[in-house]
C-alpha cells in the first residue's frame, strides 16, 4: 500500500518519507526513545476556520450566560456571543497573534468563568455532548469529519515507526483530550495545551477560576520540556504561535520541521489564509521549515464521510 495516500507526489511528501527512512533505517538511525513528534492542533490537525472548534463551543456558553444574566451582555466577549458576531472575538485572537494582548484578559476571564467549579469528569461530558450534537458551522458536517486526512495518515505512519506523537497547542488541554484519541490515536497523557487551574474538593478534581498557563509561542518549548524532557525530532505547526516549537525541534538531519500552508483556493472546504502565519512562512526557508501546501501537496483534505 502506498504510504501517505492522500499526499501528492512532491517535495513535502518526499521530505517526510525520506526523513522517516533515514531515522529508522539509515546509517545513523535515531533511537526509538528519541523519536518524538509534536503537533499543533487547530489548523494543523483540524480545520480552524471560521473559528477553532473550542471557540465555537465557548461562544455558545457565553451566549447562554448572557441570556441568563443580561448584565453580561454589555461586556465582551459576551456581547459578541449574544449578537452572534464573531468579529470582536476573531479580532482579539488576531491581535494576540500580532503581539497585542490588550483584549486577552477579557477572553481568559470569560473562558475560566465557564468551567469554574466544574469537575473534570463533568467537563469531559459537556465536550462529548457538544461533539455528538453539533456540526461544523461552515462545512455543515460532524466535527470528526473536519480532521485533515493527510495528517491522520502522517500520525499513523509515525506511530508505526515507533514515534511518540504529542499534541502541543494553545487550545485547552482537557477539551482536546476528549477528541484527539478517537481521531488520531494519541493518548490523553500526550496532549499538552493551555490549562485551567485545578483543585481537589470533596473527592473531585475541579476547575478553578484562573488559567494555570497559556501554551502558545515561547511557552510551547517550555511545556514540551516539562512534559517530555527532550527536544522533539519532528515539529508540525501552521501559525506564528508555532515558530518557537518548530525552532526547538532537533537541528540538522536529525530533525524535521513542517508547516501547513492554507493556500487552497479550489473550494475543497479549507479556507485559504496567511493571516497569523506571515512570519513563519516568510522565515521557512531560512529556518529549514518544509512548507506543506494544502492546495498542491494534499490530494484530499478531509476524510470521506
Secondary structure as a PSIPRED ss2 file (coil, helix, strand):
# PSIPRED VFORMAT (PSIPRED V4.0)

   1 X C   1.000  0.000  0.000
   2 X C   1.000  0.000  0.000
   3 X C   1.000  0.000  0.000
   4 X C   1.000  0.000  0.000
   5 X C   1.000  0.000  0.000
   6 X C   1.000  0.000  0.000
   7 X E   0.000  0.000  1.000
   8 X C   1.000  0.000  0.000
   9 X C   1.000  0.000  0.000
  10 X C   1.000  0.000  0.000
  11 X H   0.000  1.000  0.000
  12 X H   0.000  1.000  0.000
  13 X H   0.000  1.000  0.000
  14 X H   0.000  1.000  0.000
  15 X H   0.000  1.000  0.000
  16 X H   0.000  1.000  0.000
  17 X H   0.000  1.000  0.000
  18 X H   0.000  1.000  0.000
  19 X H   0.000  1.000  0.000
  20 X H   0.000  1.000  0.000
  21 X H   0.000  1.000  0.000
  22 X H   0.000  1.000  0.000
  23 X H   0.000  1.000  0.000
  24 X H   0.000  1.000  0.000
  25 X H   0.000  1.000  0.000
  26 X C   1.000  0.000  0.000
  27 X C   1.000  0.000  0.000
  28 X C   1.000  0.000  0.000
  29 X C   1.000  0.000  0.000
  30 X C   1.000  0.000  0.000
  31 X C   1.000  0.000  0.000
  32 X H   0.000  1.000  0.000
  33 X H   0.000  1.000  0.000
  34 X H   0.000  1.000  0.000
  35 X C   1.000  0.000  0.000
  36 X E   0.000  0.000  1.000
  37 X E   0.000  0.000  1.000
  38 X E   0.000  0.000  1.000
  39 X E   0.000  0.000  1.000
  40 X C   1.000  0.000  0.000
  41 X C   1.000  0.000  0.000
  42 X E   0.000  0.000  1.000
  43 X C   1.000  0.000  0.000
  44 X C   1.000  0.000  0.000
  45 X C   1.000  0.000  0.000
  46 X E   0.000  0.000  1.000
  47 X C   1.000  0.000  0.000
  48 X C   1.000  0.000  0.000
  49 X C   1.000  0.000  0.000
  50 X C   1.000  0.000  0.000
  51 X C   1.000  0.000  0.000
  52 X C   1.000  0.000  0.000
  53 X H   0.000  1.000  0.000
  54 X H   0.000  1.000  0.000
  55 X H   0.000  1.000  0.000
  56 X H   0.000  1.000  0.000
  57 X H   0.000  1.000  0.000
  58 X H   0.000  1.000  0.000
  59 X H   0.000  1.000  0.000
  60 X H   0.000  1.000  0.000
  61 X H   0.000  1.000  0.000
  62 X H   0.000  1.000  0.000
  63 X H   0.000  1.000  0.000
  64 X H   0.000  1.000  0.000
  65 X H   0.000  1.000  0.000
  66 X H   0.000  1.000  0.000
  67 X H   0.000  1.000  0.000
  68 X H   0.000  1.000  0.000
  69 X C   1.000  0.000  0.000
  70 X H   0.000  1.000  0.000
  71 X H   0.000  1.000  0.000
  72 X H   0.000  1.000  0.000
  73 X H   0.000  1.000  0.000
  74 X H   0.000  1.000  0.000
  75 X C   1.000  0.000  0.000
  76 X C   1.000  0.000  0.000
  77 X C   1.000  0.000  0.000
  78 X H   0.000  1.000  0.000
  79 X H   0.000  1.000  0.000
  80 X H   0.000  1.000  0.000
  81 X H   0.000  1.000  0.000
  82 X H   0.000  1.000  0.000
  83 X H   0.000  1.000  0.000
  84 X C   1.000  0.000  0.000
  85 X C   1.000  0.000  0.000
  86 X C   1.000  0.000  0.000
  87 X H   0.000  1.000  0.000
  88 X H   0.000  1.000  0.000
  89 X H   0.000  1.000  0.000
  90 X H   0.000  1.000  0.000
  91 X H   0.000  1.000  0.000
  92 X H   0.000  1.000  0.000
  93 X H   0.000  1.000  0.000
  94 X H   0.000  1.000  0.000
  95 X H   0.000  1.000  0.000
  96 X H   0.000  1.000  0.000
  97 X H   0.000  1.000  0.000
  98 X C   1.000  0.000  0.000
  99 X C   1.000  0.000  0.000
 100 X C   1.000  0.000  0.000
 101 X C   1.000  0.000  0.000
 102 X C   1.000  0.000  0.000
 103 X C   1.000  0.000  0.000
 104 X H   0.000  1.000  0.000
 105 X H   0.000  1.000  0.000
 106 X H   0.000  1.000  0.000
 107 X H   0.000  1.000  0.000
 108 X H   0.000  1.000  0.000
 109 X H   0.000  1.000  0.000
 110 X H   0.000  1.000  0.000
 111 X H   0.000  1.000  0.000
 112 X H   0.000  1.000  0.000
 113 X H   0.000  1.000  0.000
 114 X H   0.000  1.000  0.000
 115 X H   0.000  1.000  0.000
 116 X C   1.000  0.000  0.000
 117 X C   1.000  0.000  0.000
 118 X C   1.000  0.000  0.000
 119 X E   0.000  0.000  1.000
 120 X H   0.000  1.000  0.000
 121 X H   0.000  1.000  0.000
 122 X H   0.000  1.000  0.000
 123 X H   0.000  1.000  0.000
 124 X H   0.000  1.000  0.000
 125 X H   0.000  1.000  0.000
 126 X H   0.000  1.000  0.000
 127 X H   0.000  1.000  0.000
 128 X H   0.000  1.000  0.000
 129 X H   0.000  1.000  0.000
 130 X H   0.000  1.000  0.000
 131 X H   0.000  1.000  0.000
 132 X H   0.000  1.000  0.000
 133 X H   0.000  1.000  0.000
 134 X C   1.000  0.000  0.000
 135 X E   0.000  0.000  1.000
 136 X C   1.000  0.000  0.000
 137 X C   1.000  0.000  0.000
 138 X C   1.000  0.000  0.000
 139 X C   1.000  0.000  0.000
 140 X C   1.000  0.000  0.000
 141 X C   1.000  0.000  0.000
 142 X E   0.000  0.000  1.000
 143 X H   0.000  1.000  0.000
 144 X H   0.000  1.000  0.000
 145 X H   0.000  1.000  0.000
 146 X H   0.000  1.000  0.000
 147 X E   0.000  0.000  1.000
 148 X E   0.000  0.000  1.000
 149 X H   0.000  1.000  0.000
 150 X H   0.000  1.000  0.000
 151 X H   0.000  1.000  0.000
 152 X H   0.000  1.000  0.000
 153 X H   0.000  1.000  0.000
 154 X H   0.000  1.000  0.000
 155 X H   0.000  1.000  0.000
 156 X H   0.000  1.000  0.000
 157 X H   0.000  1.000  0.000
 158 X H   0.000  1.000  0.000
 159 X H   0.000  1.000  0.000
 160 X H   0.000  1.000  0.000
 161 X C   1.000  0.000  0.000
 162 X C   1.000  0.000  0.000
 163 X C   1.000  0.000  0.000
 164 X E   0.000  0.000  1.000
 165 X E   0.000  0.000  1.000
 166 X E   0.000  0.000  1.000
 167 X E   0.000  0.000  1.000
 168 X E   0.000  0.000  1.000
 169 X E   0.000  0.000  1.000
 170 X E   0.000  0.000  1.000
 171 X E   0.000  0.000  1.000
 172 X E   0.000  0.000  1.000
 173 X H   0.000  1.000  0.000
 174 X H   0.000  1.000  0.000
 175 X H   0.000  1.000  0.000
 176 X H   0.000  1.000  0.000
 177 X H   0.000  1.000  0.000
 178 X H   0.000  1.000  0.000
 179 X H   0.000  1.000  0.000
 180 X H   0.000  1.000  0.000
 181 X H   0.000  1.000  0.000
 182 X H   0.000  1.000  0.000
 183 X H   0.000  1.000  0.000
 184 X H   0.000  1.000  0.000
 185 X C   1.000  0.000  0.000
 186 X C   1.000  0.000  0.000
 187 X C   1.000  0.000  0.000
 188 X H   0.000  1.000  0.000
 189 X H   0.000  1.000  0.000
 190 X H   0.000  1.000  0.000
 191 X E   0.000  0.000  1.000
 192 X E   0.000  0.000  1.000
 193 X E   0.000  0.000  1.000
 194 X E   0.000  0.000  1.000
 195 X E   0.000  0.000  1.000
 196 X E   0.000  0.000  1.000
 197 X E   0.000  0.000  1.000
 198 X E   0.000  0.000  1.000
 199 X E   0.000  0.000  1.000
 200 X E   0.000  0.000  1.000
 201 X E   0.000  0.000  1.000
 202 X C   1.000  0.000  0.000
 203 X C   1.000  0.000  0.000
 204 X E   0.000  0.000  1.000
 205 X E   0.000  0.000  1.000
 206 X E   0.000  0.000  1.000
 207 X E   0.000  0.000  1.000
 208 X E   0.000  0.000  1.000
 209 X E   0.000  0.000  1.000
 210 X E   0.000  0.000  1.000
 211 X E   0.000  0.000  1.000
 212 X E   0.000  0.000  1.000
 213 X E   0.000  0.000  1.000
 214 X C   1.000  0.000  0.000
 215 X C   1.000  0.000  0.000
 216 X C   1.000  0.000  0.000
 217 X C   1.000  0.000  0.000
 218 X C   1.000  0.000  0.000
 219 X H   0.000  1.000  0.000
 220 X H   0.000  1.000  0.000
 221 X H   0.000  1.000  0.000
 222 X H   0.000  1.000  0.000
 223 X H   0.000  1.000  0.000
 224 X H   0.000  1.000  0.000
 225 X H   0.000  1.000  0.000
 226 X H   0.000  1.000  0.000
 227 X H   0.000  1.000  0.000
 228 X H   0.000  1.000  0.000
 229 X C   1.000  0.000  0.000
 230 X C   1.000  0.000  0.000
 231 X C   1.000  0.000  0.000
 232 X C   1.000  0.000  0.000
 233 X C   1.000  0.000  0.000
 234 X E   0.000  0.000  1.000
 235 X E   0.000  0.000  1.000
 236 X E   0.000  0.000  1.000
 237 X E   0.000  0.000  1.000
 238 X C   1.000  0.000  0.000
 239 X C   1.000  0.000  0.000
 240 X H   0.000  1.000  0.000
 241 X H   0.000  1.000  0.000
 242 X H   0.000  1.000  0.000
 243 X H   0.000  1.000  0.000
 244 X H   0.000  1.000  0.000
 245 X H   0.000  1.000  0.000
 246 X H   0.000  1.000  0.000
 247 X H   0.000  1.000  0.000
 248 X H   0.000  1.000  0.000
 249 X C   1.000  0.000  0.000
 250 X C   1.000  0.000  0.000
 251 X C   1.000  0.000  0.000
 252 X H   0.000  1.000  0.000
 253 X H   0.000  1.000  0.000
 254 X H   0.000  1.000  0.000
 255 X C   1.000  0.000  0.000
 256 X E   0.000  0.000  1.000
 257 X E   0.000  0.000  1.000
 258 X E   0.000  0.000  1.000
 259 X E   0.000  0.000  1.000
 260 X E   0.000  0.000  1.000
 261 X E   0.000  0.000  1.000
 262 X C   1.000  0.000  0.000
 263 X C   1.000  0.000  0.000
 264 X C   1.000  0.000  0.000
 265 X C   1.000  0.000  0.000
 266 X C   1.000  0.000  0.000
 267 X C   1.000  0.000  0.000
 268 X C   1.000  0.000  0.000
 269 X C   1.000  0.000  0.000
 270 X C   1.000  0.000  0.000
 271 X C   1.000  0.000  0.000
 272 X C   1.000  0.000  0.000
 273 X C   1.000  0.000  0.000
 274 X C   1.000  0.000  0.000
 275 X C   1.000  0.000  0.000
 276 X C   1.000  0.000  0.000
 277 X C   1.000  0.000  0.000
 278 X H   0.000  1.000  0.000
 279 X H   0.000  1.000  0.000
 280 X H   0.000  1.000  0.000
 281 X H   0.000  1.000  0.000
 282 X H   0.000  1.000  0.000
 283 X H   0.000  1.000  0.000
 284 X C   1.000  0.000  0.000
 285 X C   1.000  0.000  0.000
 286 X C   1.000  0.000  0.000
 287 X C   1.000  0.000  0.000
 288 X C   1.000  0.000  0.000
 289 X E   0.000  0.000  1.000
 290 X E   0.000  0.000  1.000
 291 X E   0.000  0.000  1.000
 292 X E   0.000  0.000  1.000
 293 X E   0.000  0.000  1.000
 294 X H   0.000  1.000  0.000
 295 X H   0.000  1.000  0.000
 296 X H   0.000  1.000  0.000
 297 X H   0.000  1.000  0.000
 298 X E   0.000  0.000  1.000
 299 X C   1.000  0.000  0.000
 300 X C   1.000  0.000  0.000
 301 X C   1.000  0.000  0.000
 302 X E   0.000  0.000  1.000
 303 X C   1.000  0.000  0.000
 304 X C   1.000  0.000  0.000
 305 X C   1.000  0.000  0.000
